[in-house]
Amino acid sequence: MKSDIRVCSAWRERHDRPVYTLSRTCPVCGDEAENSAPAPFDPNDSYGEYRRALKRRSR
């Protein structure tokens, strides 16, 4: 499930701390809000196969 919590894209320049919201725009400055969670994986990760193999071995 994708995260619905968003953070103001310009919080480093305009705010003292991150401003979180559920809407598509920042409630304080009105700027665009972006997804606050990082992507779970990168499909173009060239070492992903090796990391998964290591993880399976360590279990």
C-alpha positions in Angstrom: 0.0 0.0 0.0 1.4 3.4 -1.0 1.7 6.0 1.8 -1.0 8.7 1.8 1.1 10.9 4.0 2.8 13.7 2.1 5.4 16.4 3.0 5.8 19.9 1.6 8.3 19.7 -1.3 9.8 23.1 -0.3 10.0 22.6 3.5 13.8 23.0 3.6 13.6 26.5 2.1 10.3 27.8 3.6 9.7 26.0 7.0 11.6 25.3 10.2 10.6 21.6 10.1 8.8 19.3 7.7 5.1 20.0 7.2 3.1 16.8 6.7 -0.3 16.6 5.2 -2.8 14.3 3.5 -3.7 16.7 0.7 -1.8 17.4 -2.5 -0.7 20.9 -1.4 1.0 22.2 1.7 -1.6 23.7 4.1 0.9 26.4 5.2 2.5 27.7 2.0 0.3 26.2 -0.7 3.3 24.6 -2.5 3.1 21.0 -4.0 3.3 18.1 -1.5 5.2 14.9 -2.4 5.1 11.4 -1.1 7.1 11.2 2.2 8.0 7.5 2.0 10.9 6.4 -0.1 10.4 3.8 -2.8 10.6 0.2 -1.4 12.9 -0.9 -4.1 14.4 0.2 -7.4 13.6 -2.0 -10.4 16.8 -1.0 -12.1 19.0 -2.0 -9.1 21.8 -4.0 -10.6 22.8 -5.6 -7.2 19.2 -6.4 -6.0 19.5 -10.1 -7.0 22.7 -10.5 -4.9 21.2 -8.8 -1.9 18.1 -11.0 -2.0 20.3 -14.1 -2.3 22.3 -13.0 0.8 19.1 -12.4 2.7 17.8 -15.9 1.8 21.1 -17.4 3.0 21.1 -15.6 6.3 17.6 -16.8 7.3 
